[in-house]
Amino acid sequence: METVPLAVLSERFDEQLWKHVGPQVEAGRDSTVSAAAGSVAPLLVATLWRRLQRPVLVISPSAEEVQEWHYDLQQLCEGASVVPWSRQPRQLWEQLRHIDGMQAQGVETAWAVSRRRNVILLCSPEVFAVSLPAPAELQQQGLCLYVGMEYVPEELQQQLLRHGFQRVEAVSAPGDIARRGAIMDIFPVGWDEPLRVEFWGNTVESLRCFDPETQRSTARFERVEFLCGVLWDHAYSRLWDFLPPETLVVIESPERVRQAWVQTGDTLSWEMLSRWQRLILNPLGGGGTSLGSASQPPVGRSVVRLVEELRCLMERGYEL
């Protein structure tokens, strides 16, 4: 049996989805799409991202749905920078270092939006209430390292310490820095794993991420960029201060998003979104262009029920 990658599957639906929705979005008009249930919604966003080559912001009602979007779009948008930002359980390191993890993740998100072209940003309403440093200040905090670069290790270490990093014996949490001879471990805020920089004299010889518990390398790089700041004294901006004017704002389940937004008490950000072109995705009915999709029937973990559902679809003329 042929296995079809999700990215290929997305391309097969590309023409149909673009025909229904593309002309309105391309013309710069706000649009509403109904009956966009299940995987149809991320398939549509993937199509628009490929065709328009513009930044996309997807707003979902909850952190759980943000993670679902992240999984789908990572599979569907090959080569895209898909950046999720949603509230996560407070970690011990946040309490010990007096760092606001929600803000730290937001700073990294804002950095990604400002540095990468055609990024896909995924978030839930509560993130719009998080204070961030001004875009100009954030740009000044960027640090780029690449293999072959000349950088005196002592100067790099002092730069990070001045901006709030803490020297430790072994890095274990964002904001930590450790040095052993020609090896410097840096745990940037917003990263899931620390970065190991190996020097040969004053030359950067290698860059790699590693697992702090096993010390095993997980990825190697020729070039990395990260924020050398940890603490921010002047944080008065919001996420919308970083959105390019050509950003397409996709709002999933608008009534639920609006309810979640009201609970945050941040009504200004909702009003500010009218500055960008918006695409409303309604999983059910509700006017606009209907894609005619329906939620997939639940099968749990039963292979038998899955086979039965597939058989019923084949009997109705569908092809697998």
Salt bridges, closest charged atoms under 4 A:
ASP14 OD2 - ARG50 NH2 3.40
ASP14 OD1 - ARG51 NH2 2.62
GLU15 OE1 - ARG51 NH2 2.98
ASP30 OD2 - ARG278 NH2 3.31
GLU65 OE2 - ARG256 NH1 2.79
GLU94 OE1 - ARG90 NH1 3.23
GLU154 OE2 - ARG179 NH2 3.11
ASP176 OD1 - ARG97 NH1 3.40
ASP185 OD2 - ARG180 NH2 3.14
ASP185 OD1 - ARG196 NE 2.69
GLU198 OE2 - ARG208 NH2 2.91
GLU225 OE1 - ARG115 NH2 2.23
